């Protein structure tokens, strides 16, 4: 079975796996490497929250959303 792991190829030729649990269970095996244009920081480009923020913001700013959550607002 094929499995995909995210890693960074270091200048010395070693792969640094971003999921540290992979390195403890990985045995020597043949791999295929795809180079991306640049290294993406784990907390931005691949973060699900960052990827969905703009789509969710469209829903959050709707009047229907404000009405749905109005009962949780403190009385002014």
C-alpha positions, 0 to 999 in steps of 0.5 A: 500500500502506498502512503504519503508522508510530508518531509523536508529534504535537507541540504545534506540529503537526509529527509526530515519527516514533519510527523516525528512518529513516522521516523520511529516506525519507518524501515528502509524502503524505496521512495518517490520524491516530489519537489514543491516550489518552496518549503511551507511552514506547517502552521500556515499553508497546510493548516486546515484552519488557515485554509478554511478561514476565508470561506468561513468568514463569508458565513460568519459575516452574514446577517443570518449568522448574527440572528442565529447567535443573538440569544447568546449576546449579553443584554445591552 
